[in-house]
């Protein structure tokens, strides 16, 4: 199973979520399941944790400006 680091967006293959990112070395970050080999999943950047947080922030900003 692949896991994506919330700090650097790096992908790590392990059975369970790691305690430390092998890419950036950060410990205690959030790891989310990621399927990097599935072509049906679409653009990996669009589905990355960073992209999800960015979209959520932009949506919140739009709601704040509209109010």
Residue pairs with C-beta under 8 A, 6 or more apart in sequence:
1 13
1 14
1 15
1 33
2 11
2 12
2 13
2 33
2 34
2 35
2 36
2 37
3 11
3 12
3 13
3 14
3 17
3 18
3 31
3 32
3 33
3 34
4 10
4 11
4 12
4 31
4 32
4 33
4 34
4 48
4 49
5 11
5 12
5 21
5 23
5 24
5 26
5 29
5 31
5 49
6 29
6 30
6 31
6 32
6 49
7 21
7 24
7 26
7 29
8 21
8 23
8 24
8 26
9 48
9 49
9 50
10 21
10 22
10 23
10 24
11 23
11 34
11 36
12 18
12 21
12 22
12 23
12 31
17 31
18 31
19 27
19 28
20 26
20 27
20 28
21 27
21 29
21 31
30 49
32 49
34 44
34 47
34 48
35 41
36 44
41 47
45 51
